[in-house]
């Protein structure tokens, strides 16, 4: 892969082997990629001093090299239990140019090693569908950066993140009402995480070692009130109400709760309405609390106070003083399928989100932000911005309103298997998009 405007080259090789033997699937693959660095001089970018000479010492895209190997085996462990075991190992390295220092070009090297092992079991017990998922992940990242001074010492940072978790999900019906069965989803899980980080800058060592054990229980309940097929309530159409409750117990932050409720109503076949309210408490991640300090020189920044572009030193890392946030999300949506014979859906949705104590990375450098957090900005004697502390922090409140609308049209290009003709299947680009589109309490599954 090459760019049309020079300087960028990408090589990728992906050998894969896949086999099916009876009810068992085997997969083995590898992925090797190498990307050449893209310099600012390759795009003829002007530098803050008005020249273009310094662009040869700054990368827009770092040079990278990556190798990943993964394996998968899936089949029936027992007659009625399906199982999947997957593993992955990935190693990568990158080199960036950060401009010129007092003794030559400044570089940053990042090396990462990632290991993953996971398994999934699923089956049916009586009226209940169940699935069990367990994963172990370990990530080691080393960062080495030139300090920008006439010295051979480099700034070093290392983080090690290990996570083990297990989840059990049960889906079934506890009761049958005239309008239909009461759908129930129960979930329980545990997670153990260890995170350690250390950094060395100018001979000064800093470190943090954090651990978090988490136990979680969640219940979703969907109660049908009326159904077109039920006697005496067909004039209401399809109507159901739902509620969900989750409790997270964290070893370092105590108990966090999530509660939500809503309804789904389809007065006629062509129209459905969805409304929900969710209150959720979320804890800062161990990475946000304890990531080692990484200082980057010559970061190009626009200073709104002086109306100029300047190169500043930015500090990134964790903040052990972060608090949990508390968010409330209100959702109202209408979906319409005006033609029964055509798979055309028109939708409009309103979302209102309020977050108390939201956790965020530091925003852009406006005079108002600098006035609110003066300790995070450093200026030289002439007033030029020289350093920004970019570690995450809690804001007081965040408010957001969204109105989204669109349409979906699906038409098969060719013959369709009979078992798929009436399947209500939709695909989404990511899990967050799928959960936003699903009705409250619905289960969203990510499939291979």
Backbone torsions as a table, in degrees:
resi	resn	phi	psi	omega
1	UNK	NA	125.8	178.2
2	UNK	-128.8	154.8	178.7
3	UNK	-88.0	161.0	-179.1
4	UNK	-78.9	-13.3	-174.8
5	UNK	-121.1	31.4	169.4
6	UNK	71.5	156.1	171.3
7	UNK	90.5	-20.6	-174.9
8	UNK	-118.0	125.8	178.0
9	UNK	-137.4	138.5	-179.3
10	UNK	-134.1	126.7	177.7
11	UNK	-112.3	131.6	-179.6
12	UNK	-140.6	132.0	177.3
13	UNK	-129.3	128.6	-175.4
14	UNK	-135.7	81.1	174.1
15	UNK	-77.4	139.6	-179.4
16	UNK	-142.0	146.8	174.5
17	UNK	-130.0	130.4	-179.6
18	UNK	-136.5	135.1	-177.7
19	UNK	-141.4	146.1	176.3
20	UNK	-121.9	123.4	177.9
21	UNK	-128.2	101.0	-175.9
22	UNK	65.3	-123.0	178.4
23	UNK	-94.7	11.7	-175.8
24	UNK	-113.2	134.6	176.7
25	UNK	-112.5	139.5	176.7
26	UNK	-124.0	136.4	176.8
27	UNK	-139.5	136.9	177.3
28	UNK	-143.1	129.2	-177.2
29	UNK	-149.1	164.5	177.2
30	UNK	-141.4	156.9	-179.5
31	UNK	-144.3	113.7	176.7
32	UNK	-115.3	130.7	179.4
33	UNK	-139.0	144.9	178.3
34	UNK	-141.3	128.2	-177.6
35	UNK	-121.8	129.4	177.0
36	UNK	-75.9	147.4	178.6
37	UNK	-66.4	144.7	174.6
38	UNK	-109.0	117.0	-176.9
39	UNK	-91.5	156.5	174.2
40	UNK	-62.8	-30.8	178.0
41	UNK	-68.0	-24.8	176.5
42	UNK	-67.9	-21.2	178.3
43	UNK	-111.2	9.5	173.9
44	UNK	55.8	43.2	-178.6
45	UNK	-81.4	136.5	178.1
46	UNK	-78.1	141.2	-179.2
47	UNK	-92.2	164.4	-179.3
48	UNK	-56.6	-27.2	179.2
49	UNK	-81.7	3.3	177.3
50	UNK	91.7	-9.8	179.1
51	UNK	-99.7	179.7	176.8
52	UNK	-119.6	4.1	-174.0
53	UNK	-65.1	-38.1	-176.1
54	UNK	-72.2	-9.6	-178.4
55	UNK	-66.0	-18.2	178.1
56	UNK	-76.5	-5.6	-178.8
57	UNK	-117.1	16.7	178.5
58	UNK	-134.7	135.6	179.6
59	UNK	-101.3	134.9	167.6
60	UNK	-80.4	-38.7	175.9
61	UNK	-129.8	124.7	-178.4
62	UNK	-69.6	157.2	170.5
63	UNK	-75.2	130.1	-175.2
64	UNK	-132.8	155.9	173.2
65	UNK	-141.9	133.8	-173.6
66	UNK	-144.0	139.6	175.6
67	UNK	-135.1	127.4	179.2
68	UNK	-131.6	139.3	176.5
69	UNK	-127.6	132.1	-178.9
70	UNK	-138.9	152.6	180.0
71	UNK	-140.9	151.2	-177.2
72	UNK	-146.2	137.1	170.4
73	UNK	-136.1	132.2	-175.4
74	UNK	-141.6	137.6	179.0
75	UNK	-177.3	-161.9	179.5
76	UNK	-100.9	111.9	177.6
77	UNK	-66.6	-44.5	171.4
78	UNK	-124.8	-177.6	-176.6
79	UNK	-60.1	-37.9	-175.5
80	UNK	-117.6	19.2	179.4
81	UNK	-124.7	116.0	175.3
82	UNK	-91.7	147.3	-175.0
83	UNK	-142.9	151.1	178.0
84	UNK	-139.4	135.4	174.7
85	UNK	-126.5	126.6	-180.0
86	UNK	-135.7	149.2	178.7
87	UNK	-141.9	151.6	-179.0
88	UNK	-151.3	138.9	172.8
89	UNK	-131.6	132.7	-178.2
90	UNK	-136.7	134.4	174.0
91	UNK	-126.9	139.1	-177.1
92	UNK	-147.2	156.9	176.0
93	UNK	-145.6	149.9	177.8
94	UNK	-145.6	153.5	177.2
95	UNK	-133.2	127.9	179.2
96	UNK	-117.8	147.8	171.2
97	UNK	-101.4	129.4	-173.4
98	UNK	-111.3	18.0	179.8
99	UNK	101.9	-167.7	-177.8
100	UNK	-99.3	138.3	172.7
101	UNK	-109.3	-167.5	-177.2
102	UNK	-69.6	-22.9	-179.0
103	UNK	-125.1	28.4	175.0
104	UNK	125.0	-170.1	-177.9
105	UNK	-62.9	144.2	176.5
106	UNK	-99.8	135.5	-178.9
107	UNK	-127.5	157.1	172.7
108	UNK	-131.5	130.6	177.2
109	UNK	-113.8	131.7	177.8
110	UNK	-126.8	127.2	177.3
111	UNK	-125.3	136.1	-175.3
112	UNK	-137.2	140.4	174.7
113	UNK	-129.2	125.9	-175.1
114	UNK	-127.0	129.8	175.9
115	UNK	-124.3	141.4	-179.6
116	UNK	-140.8	137.1	173.5
117	UNK	-138.7	126.1	-175.8
118	UNK	-143.6	154.9	177.5
119	UNK	-143.4	149.7	177.2
120	UNK	-135.7	132.0	174.6
121	UNK	-123.4	141.1	178.5
122	UNK	-149.7	151.3	-179.9
123	UNK	-172.2	-167.8	-178.6
124	UNK	-128.1	130.7	174.7
125	UNK	-127.8	108.2	-176.3
126	UNK	62.2	-122.6	178.2
127	UNK	-92.7	6.4	-172.9
128	UNK	-109.4	132.6	166.8
129	UNK	-91.1	134.0	-178.3
130	UNK	-132.2	151.9	174.5
131	UNK	-144.9	140.1	179.5
132	UNK	-123.0	129.8	-178.5
133	UNK	-128.2	135.4	178.1
134	UNK	-140.4	139.8	-178.1
135	UNK	-141.5	150.3	169.3
136	UNK	-132.6	127.5	-179.3
137	UNK	-131.3	141.5	177.1
138	UNK	-140.8	128.7	-178.7
139	UNK	-128.9	129.3	177.0
140	UNK	-121.7	125.0	-178.3
141	UNK	-128.0	128.7	176.7
142	UNK	-118.8	130.4	-179.9
143	UNK	-125.3	129.3	179.6
144	UNK	-128.1	125.3	-173.2
145	UNK	-131.4	135.6	172.9
146	UNK	-63.2	138.1	-174.1
147	UNK	-79.4	-14.5	179.8
148	UNK	85.3	13.1	179.1
149	UNK	-124.6	162.1	-178.2
150	UNK	-73.7	71.7	-177.5
151	UNK	-152.8	150.4	179.7
152	UNK	-81.2	-13.8	-178.6
153	UNK	-70.9	139.7	177.2
154	UNK	-115.6	154.1	172.6
155	UNK	-76.0	133.2	-178.0
156	UNK	-122.8	143.8	175.1
157	UNK	-144.5	141.4	-179.7
158	UNK	-141.7	134.5	175.8
159	UNK	-131.3	142.0	178.1
160	UNK	-128.6	121.0	-175.6
161	UNK	-124.7	119.4	179.7
162	UNK	-123.7	133.1	-178.8
163	UNK	-136.9	132.7	172.8
164	UNK	-129.0	132.2	-179.0
165	UNK	-145.0	159.8	176.9
166	UNK	-147.2	135.9	-178.5
167	UNK	-134.3	140.4	173.8
168	UNK	-123.9	126.6	-178.5
169	UNK	-121.6	131.1	176.7
170	UNK	-118.6	131.8	176.4
171	UNK	-125.9	129.1	179.6
172	UNK	-173.9	-166.2	-179.3
173	UNK	-126.8	128.7	-179.7
174	UNK	-95.7	-14.0	-174.0
175	UNK	-160.0	146.6	176.8
176	UNK	-115.5	123.7	179.2
177	UNK	-105.0	168.1	178.7
178	UNK	-55.7	-33.0	-179.3
179	UNK	-84.6	-6.8	179.4
180	UNK	140.4	178.0	-178.5
181	UNK	-75.0	148.8	173.9
182	UNK	-83.0	114.4	-177.3
183	UNK	-83.9	134.9	-177.9
184	UNK	-130.8	137.7	173.8
185	UNK	-130.1	125.8	179.7
186	UNK	-120.6	138.4	-179.1
187	UNK	-139.9	136.4	175.0
188	UNK	-137.1	145.1	-177.4
189	UNK	-158.8	160.5	174.9
190	UNK	-132.0	152.3	178.3
191	UNK	-147.7	137.0	175.3
192	UNK	-124.9	126.9	-176.8
193	UNK	-133.0	135.6	174.1
194	UNK	-124.7	132.8	-179.5
195	UNK	-136.6	129.8	176.2
196	UNK	-133.7	143.5	179.1
197	UNK	-146.9	147.2	176.1
198	UNK	-146.6	152.3	179.1
199	UNK	-142.8	152.7	177.1
200	UNK	-132.0	121.4	179.4
201	UNK	-137.7	119.7	-179.5
202	UNK	59.6	32.4	-179.1
203	UNK	82.4	-3.4	179.7
204	UNK	-96.1	123.8	-178.8
205	UNK	-97.4	137.7	172.7
206	UNK	-132.7	146.8	-179.0
207	UNK	-154.9	160.6	177.1
208	UNK	-150.7	143.5	176.1
209	UNK	-134.0	114.6	-176.2
210	UNK	-122.7	148.0	173.6
211	UNK	-137.8	150.9	179.9
212	UNK	-147.1	123.5	171.9
213	UNK	-105.7	136.4	-173.3
214	UNK	-132.6	130.7	171.4
215	UNK	-120.0	135.5	-172.8
216	UNK	-135.7	139.6	172.1
217	UNK	-133.7	137.8	-177.0
218	UNK	-142.2	141.2	177.3
219	UNK	-135.1	132.2	175.2
220	UNK	-120.3	136.6	-177.8
221	UNK	-132.5	128.0	179.4
222	UNK	-123.6	114.1	-173.5
223	UNK	-110.3	117.9	177.4
224	UNK	-76.3	130.3	179.3
225	UNK	-99.5	-41.0	-178.6
226	UNK	-145.0	154.3	-179.9
227	UNK	-147.3	144.5	179.3
228	UNK	-62.9	-25.2	-178.5
229	UNK	-91.5	-2.4	-177.7
230	UNK	-94.6	145.7	179.8
231	UNK	-70.5	135.8	172.9
232	UNK	85.2	-12.1	-178.6
233	UNK	-127.9	9.9	-176.4
234	UNK	-64.4	-23.3	-179.5
235	UNK	-66.8	-20.0	176.8
236	UNK	-81.8	-15.6	-172.3
237	UNK	80.4	-146.1	175.9
238	UNK	-100.2	124.3	-179.2
239	UNK	-139.7	129.4	175.7
240	UNK	-142.0	149.5	175.2
241	UNK	-116.4	154.5	-176.5
242	UNK	-143.2	157.1	177.1
243	UNK	-147.8	150.3	177.1
244	UNK	-143.7	146.2	-179.2
245	UNK	-140.7	133.4	177.7
246	UNK	-135.9	142.2	177.6
247	UNK	-128.7	124.5	176.7
248	UNK	-112.6	126.2	174.3
249	UNK	-106.7	115.3	-177.9
250	UNK	-108.9	133.8	-175.6
251	UNK	-65.4	-25.4	-176.0
252	UNK	-105.5	-14.5	-175.1
253	UNK	-128.4	0.7	178.6
254	UNK	87.2	-150.1	-172.5
255	UNK	-102.6	131.6	175.7
256	UNK	-117.8	144.8	-174.7
257	UNK	-126.4	148.9	173.7
258	UNK	-132.3	133.3	179.5
259	UNK	-140.2	136.8	179.5
260	UNK	-149.7	159.9	178.7
261	UNK	-155.8	162.3	-179.6
262	UNK	178.9	-172.8	177.5
263	UNK	-147.2	155.6	171.6
264	UNK	-122.0	129.3	-177.8
265	UNK	-138.1	128.3	175.4
266	UNK	-123.7	90.2	-177.0
267	UNK	-64.3	-33.3	174.1
268	UNK	-135.0	165.0	-174.2
269	UNK	-59.6	-33.0	-172.5
270	UNK	-82.3	-10.6	-173.5
271	UNK	-132.9	137.9	172.5
272	UNK	-136.0	142.2	-180.0
273	UNK	-120.5	140.3	-179.4
274	UNK	-129.6	133.5	175.2
275	UNK	-138.9	140.0	179.4
276	UNK	-155.7	154.0	174.6
277	UNK	-133.8	131.8	-179.3
278	UNK	-132.4	132.4	171.8
279	UNK	-113.5	125.0	-174.9
280	UNK	-137.8	134.1	172.0
281	UNK	-102.3	129.8	-177.1
282	UNK	-127.3	136.5	-178.3
283	UNK	-92.9	150.9	171.3
284	UNK	-64.2	146.0	178.6
285	UNK	-74.3	161.2	178.2
286	UNK	-66.0	-27.3	175.8
287	UNK	-66.9	-42.4	178.0
288	UNK	-64.9	-28.2	-179.4
289	UNK	-83.2	-36.3	-167.8
290	UNK	-130.9	11.9	178.5
291	UNK	-57.7	133.2	-178.3
292	UNK	-64.1	153.4	-177.9
293	UNK	-68.9	128.7	175.2
294	UNK	-125.3	122.1	-178.1
295	UNK	-107.9	126.3	-177.3
296	UNK	-115.6	117.7	176.9
297	UNK	-81.5	160.4	171.0
298	UNK	58.8	43.2	175.0
299	UNK	-85.9	122.7	-176.6
300	UNK	-71.0	124.1	-172.8
301	UNK	-139.3	141.7	174.3
302	UNK	-94.6	122.0	-180.0
303	UNK	-94.7	107.9	-177.1
304	UNK	-67.8	-29.5	-177.7
305	UNK	-66.5	-40.9	-178.5
306	UNK	-101.9	-3.9	179.1
307	UNK	56.9	50.9	-179.1
308	UNK	-148.9	157.5	174.3
309	UNK	-94.9	132.3	-178.7
310	UNK	-143.0	157.6	176.0
311	UNK	-95.1	122.4	-177.4
312	UNK	-124.5	163.6	172.5
313	UNK	-91.5	126.9	179.5
314	UNK	-115.6	136.8	179.2
315	UNK	-108.0	127.7	177.3
316	UNK	-120.5	145.6	178.3
317	UNK	171.3	-168.9	-179.3
318	UNK	-90.3	165.2	178.2
319	UNK	-131.1	105.5	-176.3
320	UNK	-69.7	-8.1	-177.6
321	UNK	-96.2	9.0	-179.5
322	UNK	-65.8	144.8	177.4
323	UNK	-108.3	161.3	175.3
324	UNK	-68.5	148.5	176.0
325	UNK	-100.3	163.9	-178.7
326	UNK	-133.6	115.8	-174.4
327	UNK	-120.6	147.3	176.9
328	UNK	-127.0	123.8	-177.2
329	UNK	-121.2	124.1	175.8
330	UNK	-112.0	131.2	-175.5
331	UNK	-131.4	132.1	174.0
332	UNK	-130.7	129.0	-177.4
333	UNK	-143.7	149.8	176.7
334	UNK	-131.2	128.9	174.9
335	UNK	-119.8	138.1	-179.5
336	UNK	-131.5	132.6	173.4
337	UNK	-120.2	87.9	-168.0
338	UNK	-69.4	-23.1	-176.2
339	UNK	-120.9	118.7	-176.0
340	UNK	-66.0	-28.9	-176.5
341	UNK	-91.0	-4.8	-177.6
342	UNK	-123.7	132.9	-179.6
343	UNK	-83.4	71.8	177.1
344	UNK	-119.8	123.2	179.8
345	UNK	-123.0	127.9	176.4
346	UNK	-110.5	133.4	-175.0
347	UNK	-137.3	151.0	172.2
348	UNK	-142.1	140.2	-174.0
349	UNK	-143.2	140.6	176.0
350	UNK	-117.3	129.8	179.1
351	UNK	-126.0	130.8	174.6
352	UNK	-123.7	123.1	-176.5
353	UNK	-124.7	126.7	173.5
354	UNK	-123.6	128.9	-179.6
355	UNK	-124.9	124.3	172.1
356	UNK	-94.0	136.1	-177.0
357	UNK	57.0	46.8	-179.6
358	UNK	-66.5	145.8	178.0
359	UNK	-96.8	129.2	-177.1
360	UNK	-150.4	153.1	169.3
361	UNK	-69.8	163.0	-174.5
362	UNK	-67.5	137.8	-174.7
363	UNK	-81.1	-171.6	-180.0
364	UNK	-66.7	161.7	-170.8
365	UNK	-88.7	80.0	173.7
366	UNK	-95.5	157.8	177.9
367	UNK	-58.9	-34.1	179.9
368	UNK	-66.3	-41.8	178.7
369	UNK	-66.4	-42.2	179.5
370	UNK	-63.9	-36.3	178.2
371	UNK	-67.7	-32.3	-179.5
372	UNK	-77.6	-30.8	-177.8
373	UNK	-130.0	64.2	-175.7
374	UNK	-63.4	-26.2	-177.7
375	UNK	-70.6	-11.5	-178.3
376	UNK	-95.0	-0.7	-179.0
377	UNK	-122.6	140.7	176.4
378	UNK	-126.8	131.4	176.9
379	UNK	-123.3	150.0	179.7
380	UNK	-79.7	-176.7	-174.9
381	UNK	-64.2	-23.0	177.9
382	UNK	-90.2	2.8	178.8
383	UNK	88.3	3.2	-179.5
384	UNK	-81.3	136.4	-179.2
385	UNK	-65.8	132.2	-176.9
386	UNK	-125.7	-23.1	-176.0
387	UNK	-153.9	143.2	176.4
388	UNK	-133.1	133.5	173.2
389	UNK	-90.6	110.9	-172.7
390	UNK	-102.8	14.9	179.3
391	UNK	-65.2	149.7	-175.3
392	UNK	-66.5	159.9	-178.7
393	UNK	-153.4	168.1	174.2
394	UNK	-92.8	130.1	167.1
395	UNK	-90.3	169.7	-179.5
396	UNK	-72.6	-46.5	-176.0
397	UNK	-161.1	150.8	175.2
398	UNK	-131.8	131.7	178.5
399	UNK	-125.5	134.2	-178.9
400	UNK	-144.7	138.1	174.2
401	UNK	-126.3	137.7	-179.8
402	UNK	-134.7	140.6	168.5
403	UNK	-124.1	120.7	-177.7
404	UNK	-123.9	138.9	177.0
405	UNK	-144.4	157.7	-179.9
406	UNK	176.6	-171.6	179.2
407	UNK	-144.1	158.1	177.8
408	UNK	-131.3	128.6	178.7
409	UNK	-127.8	124.3	-178.2
410	UNK	-122.2	129.1	176.2
411	UNK	-144.4	124.9	-179.6
412	UNK	-70.0	141.7	177.0
413	UNK	-101.5	75.2	-178.6
414	UNK	128.3	-171.7	-177.5
415	UNK	-68.4	146.1	179.3
416	UNK	-119.1	132.7	177.7
417	UNK	-58.8	145.6	-174.7
418	UNK	-60.5	-35.9	-177.2
419	UNK	-73.7	-12.0	-179.6
420	UNK	-99.5	-7.8	-169.7
421	UNK	-66.0	-30.7	-178.9
422	UNK	-112.4	14.4	-176.7
423	UNK	-76.4	122.2	179.1
424	UNK	-80.5	75.8	-174.4
425	UNK	-108.0	133.9	172.3
426	UNK	-133.6	142.3	177.1
427	UNK	-114.2	148.4	-176.8
428	UNK	-132.9	160.4	-175.6
429	UNK	-74.8	-24.3	179.3
430	UNK	-156.0	169.0	-175.4
431	UNK	-67.0	-37.6	-179.4
432	UNK	-61.9	-40.8	179.1
433	UNK	-65.7	-39.4	-179.8
434	UNK	-66.2	-42.2	-179.8
435	UNK	-67.1	-33.4	178.3
436	UNK	-67.3	-31.6	-177.5
437	UNK	-86.6	-18.6	-176.5
438	UNK	-79.7	151.1	175.9
439	UNK	-66.9	155.8	-179.5
440	UNK	-55.7	136.5	178.4
441	UNK	84.4	-7.5	-178.5
442	UNK	-71.6	149.4	176.1
443	UNK	-90.2	130.7	178.5
444	UNK	-112.5	122.8	-176.7
445	UNK	-112.6	135.5	174.1
446	UNK	-97.4	122.1	-176.0
447	UNK	-112.3	150.0	177.2
448	UNK	-74.5	NA	NA
